[in-house]
C-alpha cells in the first residue's frame, strides 16, 4: 500500500513547523517546500536570519525543497490583484502564488493535499476566514489546503472528509497569541525555532517606501538594485542617479561586495569613513555632491575640507570637498518621513 503524502508550505517558523509535525503524527509523509523571494531573509547569510530556519527538518526527518519565486513575485508586488497591506506587502497574492507553485509540486510528487501553518485571525489581511476562502479558490486548490493549527474552526477539507486525516487530531488555534503554539511545541519537543516576526521586508514602512520610490523611477529594477534597498542611507540625485551611504562597518563591507562595472565608490582619506556608492547616469555634479555626502557622514564632518577617494572602472582620483557644502543634499534622502520631520524641513 502506497504511503499518503502531503506538501507543506514551510517557512521554518514555529507555525509552519508545528503544522508539519501535526500531519506527520498521523503517519503521513510530508515534503516541505520553502519559497524564496528578494524580500525575505537571506538563508545563505546566517546573520540575516534569527536562527537556522531548517534545523527542525533535520531533527524530525522531513525533506525541504527550496524554490525561488523570482520575477513572478516582483510582478505581484508591482500590481497585486488583491492590493497591498499597510505597506508594500501583497499578502493575499503572495499566498495564492505560493499555493499555485505548491500545487505543481504536489502533482509532481503524487501528494494528496497541501498543508500550511496559517492560523485563523493571526494576520489581518490574509488570515481572515473570507480571505482564506478566496486564496484557496484563486489558487485552484479549494478543499485541498489543510491548515492543521486552525482546522477545527474551518470547514472540513477533502482529506478530512475522505478519511485521509483524522480531524480530531487537528487544532482550533486562532488570533495573535502564540501561547497555544508554544505549548504544542513543548509537546512535540520542538525547542529550536525563530522568535515570532514578520520576516518580510515588504511589511517594513521605510523599506517599502524605498521600494515604491525605486519602482517609480525604474519599473524594471535589477537584482542588485533590490539587494541594495536593504543597505545604508539612500539619496536620489536624479531619475537615473542614486547614492547609497553605508552606516556601519557591516554595511560598508556589503556595499563593497555588491560590485558591478557601473558603480563608483567613495571614501574619505585619513578619517573613519562610510563607503559611498553612486549608481546610474552620473554627472560631474552628482560626483561632487556624493563626495560631500560621504564627507558629511564621515569623521571629517567638522573639518573645513576633506579628501575623498573616488574609485571607478576607469581608475582612481581625489576630490577635495567641504563637508558643510550643499545643505540641500540631505533633502534628497529617500525615507518615509513623519509629519514632524516634514515640518522641520519646510
Secondary structure as the mmCIF struct_conf table of DSSP 4:
data_model
#
loop_
_struct_conf.conf_type_id
_struct_conf.id
_struct_conf.beg_label_comp_id
_struct_conf.beg_label_asym_id
_struct_conf.beg_label_seq_id
_struct_conf.end_label_comp_id
_struct_conf.end_label_asym_id
_struct_conf.end_label_seq_id
HELX_LH_PP_P HELX_LH_PP_P1 UNK A 2 UNK A 4
STRN STRN1 UNK A 5 UNK A 9
BEND BEND1 UNK A 12 UNK A 13
HELX_RH_AL_P HELX_RH_AL_P1 UNK A 14 UNK A 24
TURN_TY1_P TURN_TY1_P1 UNK A 25 UNK A 27
STRN STRN2 UNK A 29 UNK A 36
TURN_TY1_P TURN_TY1_P2 UNK A 38 UNK A 39
BEND BEND2 UNK A 40 UNK A 40
TURN_TY1_P TURN_TY1_P3 UNK A 43 UNK A 44
HELX_RH_3T_P HELX_RH_3T_P1 UNK A 46 UNK A 48
BEND BEND3 UNK A 49 UNK A 51
TURN_TY1_P TURN_TY1_P4 UNK A 53 UNK A 54
HELX_RH_AL_P HELX_RH_AL_P2 UNK A 55 UNK A 60
TURN_TY1_P TURN_TY1_P5 UNK A 61 UNK A 61
STRN STRN3 UNK A 63 UNK A 68
HELX_RH_AL_P HELX_RH_AL_P3 UNK A 70 UNK A 78
BEND BEND4 UNK A 79 UNK A 79
TURN_TY1_P TURN_TY1_P6 UNK A 81 UNK A 82
BEND BEND5 UNK A 86 UNK A 88
HELX_RH_AL_P HELX_RH_AL_P4 UNK A 91 UNK A 109
TURN_TY1_P TURN_TY1_P7 UNK A 110 UNK A 110
BEND BEND6 UNK A 112 UNK A 112
STRN STRN4 UNK A 113 UNK A 115
STRN STRN5 UNK A 120 UNK A 120
TURN_TY1_P TURN_TY1_P8 UNK A 121 UNK A 121
BEND BEND7 UNK A 122 UNK A 123
TURN_TY1_P TURN_TY1_P9 UNK A 124 UNK A 126
BEND BEND8 UNK A 127 UNK A 128
HELX_RH_AL_P HELX_RH_AL_P5 UNK A 129 UNK A 138
TURN_TY1_P TURN_TY1_P10 UNK A 139 UNK A 140
TURN_TY1_P TURN_TY1_P11 UNK A 142 UNK A 144
STRN STRN6 UNK A 145 UNK A 146
TURN_TY1_P TURN_TY1_P12 UNK A 148 UNK A 150
HELX_RH_3T_P HELX_RH_3T_P2 UNK A 151 UNK A 153
BEND BEND9 UNK A 154 UNK A 154
HELX_LH_PP_P HELX_LH_PP_P2 UNK A 155 UNK A 157
HELX_RH_AL_P HELX_RH_AL_P6 UNK A 158 UNK A 161
TURN_TY1_P TURN_TY1_P13 UNK A 162 UNK A 163
BEND BEND10 UNK A 164 UNK A 165
HELX_RH_3T_P HELX_RH_3T_P3 UNK A 167 UNK A 169
BEND BEND11 UNK A 170 UNK A 170
STRN STRN7 UNK A 174 UNK A 174
BEND BEND12 UNK A 175 UNK A 176
HELX_RH_AL_P HELX_RH_AL_P7 UNK A 179 UNK A 188
TURN_TY1_P TURN_TY1_P14 UNK A 189 UNK A 189
HELX_LH_PP_P HELX_LH_PP_P3 UNK A 194 UNK A 195
BEND BEND13 UNK A 196 UNK A 196
HELX_RH_3T_P HELX_RH_3T_P4 UNK A 201 UNK A 203
BEND BEND14 UNK A 204 UNK A 204
HELX_RH_AL_P HELX_RH_AL_P8 UNK A 205 UNK A 217
TURN_TY1_P TURN_TY1_P15 UNK A 219 UNK A 220
HELX_RH_AL_P HELX_RH_AL_P9 UNK A 223 UNK A 228
TURN_TY1_P TURN_TY1_P16 UNK A 229 UNK A 230
BEND BEND15 UNK A 231 UNK A 232
STRN STRN8 UNK A 233 UNK A 238
TURN_TY1_P TURN_TY1_P17 UNK A 239 UNK A 240
STRN STRN9 UNK A 241 UNK A 245
BEND BEND16 UNK A 248 UNK A 248
HELX_RH_AL_P HELX_RH_AL_P10 UNK A 249 UNK A 257
BEND BEND17 UNK A 258 UNK A 258
TURN_TY1_P TURN_TY1_P18 UNK A 261 UNK A 262
STRN STRN10 UNK A 264 UNK A 268
TURN_TY1_P TURN_TY1_P19 UNK A 269 UNK A 270
BEND BEND18 UNK A 271 UNK A 271
STRN STRN11 UNK A 276 UNK A 280
BEND BEND19 UNK A 281 UNK A 281
HELX_RH_AL_P HELX_RH_AL_P11 UNK A 284 UNK A 296
TURN_TY1_P TURN_TY1_P20 UNK A 297 UNK A 297
BEND BEND20 UNK A 298 UNK A 298
TURN_TY1_P TURN_TY1_P21 UNK A 299 UNK A 302
BEND BEND21 UNK A 303 UNK A 304
STRN STRN12 UNK A 306 UNK A 312
TURN_TY1_P TURN_TY1_P22 UNK A 313 UNK A 314
STRN STRN13 UNK A 315 UNK A 321
TURN_TY1_P TURN_TY1_P23 UNK A 323 UNK A 324
TURN_TY1_P TURN_TY1_P24 UNK A 327 UNK A 328
HELX_RH_3T_P HELX_RH_3T_P5 UNK A 329 UNK A 332
STRN STRN14 UNK A 333 UNK A 333
HELX_RH_AL_P HELX_RH_AL_P12 UNK A 339 UNK A 345
#
